[in-house]
Amino acid sequence: MRGTSIGGLIILLWLIIGGVAAYERGYFKDNGDASCAKAGTVVVTVIAGPLNWLGVNPKIKCAVPAPSK
């Protein structure tokens, strides 16, 4: 039972730090640009934000095909 509460506390702290990272990048400002892409960016920042503070700096590379003509 004690391991569960410690794990929950670690997850909570991780998400709080991620939320602070997203706030520092200005993702919570109301600029009228609400979209699924912006929401996805905020979610990924909250989840991976603490990794940047630890110096991991995760990067995602993806090649998107050009739209057909």
C-alpha positions in Angstrom: 0.0 0.0 0.0 2.8 2.4 0.8 4.4 1.9 -2.6 1.2 2.9 -4.3 1.1 6.3 -2.4 4.7 7.0 -3.2 4.2 6.2 -6.9 1.1 8.4 -6.9 3.0 11.3 -5.4 5.8 10.9 -7.9 3.3 11.0 -10.8 1.6 14.0 -9.3 4.9 15.9 -8.9 5.8 14.9 -12.5 2.6 16.3 -13.9 2.9 19.5 -11.8 6.4 20.1 -13.1 5.1 19.4 -16.7 2.3 21.9 -16.1 4.8 24.5 -15.0 6.9 23.8 -18.1 3.9 24.3 -20.4 3.0 27.5 -18.5 6.5 28.8 -19.0 6.2 28.3 -22.7 2.9 30.3 -22.8 0.6 27.4 -23.8 -2.1 28.4 -21.4 -2.6 31.9 -22.7 -5.9 32.5 -24.4 -4.9 33.6 -27.9 -8.0 32.2 -29.7 -6.0 29.4 -31.4 -7.7 26.4 -29.9 -7.1 23.3 -32.0 -6.4 19.6 -31.5 -2.8 20.2 -32.5 -2.4 22.8 -29.7 -4.1 20.6 -27.2 -1.7 17.7 -28.2 1.3 20.0 -27.8 0.2 21.0 -24.3 -0.4 17.3 -23.3 3.0 16.2 -24.6 4.7 19.1 -22.9 3.0 18.3 -19.6 4.1 14.7 -19.9 7.6 15.3 -21.3 8.3 18.7 -19.7 10.2 17.3 -16.7 12.6 15.5 -19.1 13.7 18.8 -20.5 14.5 20.1 -17.0 16.5 16.9 -16.4 18.5 17.6 -19.6 17.1 14.8 -21.7 15.6 17.1 -24.3 13.4 14.6 -26.2 12.8 15.3 -29.9 10.3 13.8 -32.3 11.1 13.5 -36.0 8.4 12.7 -38.4 8.2 13.0 -42.2 4.7 14.0 -43.4 4.0 13.4 -47.1 3.1 16.4 -49.1 -0.6 16.8 -49.9 -1.7 15.5 -53.3 -2.4 18.1 -56.1 
